[in-house]
Amino acid sequence: MNAWLLAARPRTLPAAVVPVVVGTAVAMRTGQARPGLALIALAAALLLQIGTNLINDWGDFRRGADGPDRLGPIRVTQAGLLSPGQVAAAGAGAFAIAAVLGLLLAAEAGWPVIVVGLAAIGAGVAYTAGPWPLAYHGLGELFVLVFFGPVAVCGTELVQTGGVSALAVGASIPVGCLATAILLVNNVRDVDGDRVAAKRTLAVRFGRPAGRALYATMLGAAFVAPAGLALLAVPASLVTWFCAPLVRGPLGAVLHHTDGPTLNTALGDTARLHLAFGLLLAVGLAW
């Protein structure tokens, strides 16, 4: 059981929870929130995240990106805790259950939900698997920004209200930026190993300084975005600025360190920042 818990990467799961909470808060603002559908959307989002994590574990192992000198947290396939076949099958199973939940949501909100769900599953598989894995061609950050931001937040609103509002689009931007920042900590940490494995992340393509600069940009954009939301008549979104002190630790670590332990701590700190920001944003939106 411990191996499967490691494989699911529970520390990454808030990245799936936050967009659903924010999207539901947007629906609440208009009095159209549907708690039952929100819970189904949350379950589907978590399964999509777990499925992506599992396929990522399997895909990176097959391509040699997770070697014995890995600096990040344990990967179960590389460590021999689970076989590649077990991990790939579990990933497929998570996607299959998510697809069933997606059909339930589509029965309420229509065919656009099926399109969104198929795109999310396809992107989750293509992230590190298939003939042209996104993460190996510098598109990992774009994938996370889009699917953990606009797709997830707006999709959550869509299944509850039947439409997508400008407010949901605006609220999705900082959510996606902070999810991308989590990935960037990984990529800045893993530059050397990724280069050897021909995993051409943006940090590998343009160097660790560029990865660090992009990380700082994602954090900055996330905290600028609430000012734009305030202009959309949601001044309470500025409550997110209360979690600004959480930026200092991980930002300093990413800008000035390369060792695994320090950057692994920064990874957890960035994930906590994402969760705190998302919860505060949801409160501001539903105010």
Protein Blocks (a to p, Z undefined) as FASTA:
>chain_A
ZZmmmmnommlmmmmmmmmmmmmmmmmmnopacfklmmmmmmmmmmmmmmmmmmmmmmmm
mnopacfklfbdcdfklnomacfklmmmmmmmmmmmmmmmmmmmmmmnojklmmmmmmmm
mmmmmmmgcjbdfklnopmmmmmmmmmmmmmmmmmmmmmnopacfklmmmmmmmmmmmmm
mmmmmmmmmmmmmmmnopacfklmnojklmmmmmmmmmmmmmmmmmmmmmnopaklmmmm
mmmmmmmmmmmmmmmpcbfklmmmmmmmmmmmmmmmmmmmmmmmmZZ
